[in-house]
Amino acid sequence: MTRTAWFEEVQKNISDLIKRSPAADVERNVKAVLGTAFTKLDLVTREEFDIQVELLARSRARLEVLEDQLRALEQKVQGLSTPASSGTTSTPSASNTPPAPPSAV
């Protein structure tokens, strides 16, 4: 038997031993447990995550535009609601008040 054939036979024997060992069963069991755990965790794929990140960025940009528009409108309303200072007051004068009724004694 040549050295190469001997190495190949040893390699084959080791591979067969590993296939039959409890390590292979443990690996399968761990994969099954992890698969079940990941299913319960409500995880999303990377593609779904990236889509949501993009939607969030667009929503934030739109929110900033709407906030700017709101500030501009608030300033416009505030400018319209300030009374013009014309120097006149709107309090009634004493000559416009009716006379007091006579008191009954």
Residue, then its C-alpha position, 0 to 999 in steps of 0.5 A: m500500500t502506497r503512502t497516498a492510498w494509506f492517507e486516503e484510507v485514513q481520511k475516508n475512515i475519519s470521515d465515516l467516523i465523523k458521520r456516525s459520531p454524536a457530533a453530527d447529531v448534535e449539529r443537526n439538533v442545534k440547527a433545528v433548535l436555532g431554526t425554530a427559535f428564529t421562526k419565533l423571533d419575528l425577524v425580517t430579511r435584510e431586503e425588507f429592512d432596507i426597504q423600511v429604512e428607505l421609507l423612513a428616510r423619505s417620510r422624515a424628509r417629507l415631515e421636514v418639508l411639512e414642518d417648514q410649511l407649517r412654520a411659514l403659515e404660522q408666521k403668516v397668520q401671526g402677521l395678519s392677526t396683529p392689530a394695526s396701530s392706528g391710535t384709536t381705541s374702541t372703548p365706549s365714551a361716557s356720552n354714549t351711556p344711557p342715564a341711570p334709572p331713578s332710584a325708588v325710595 
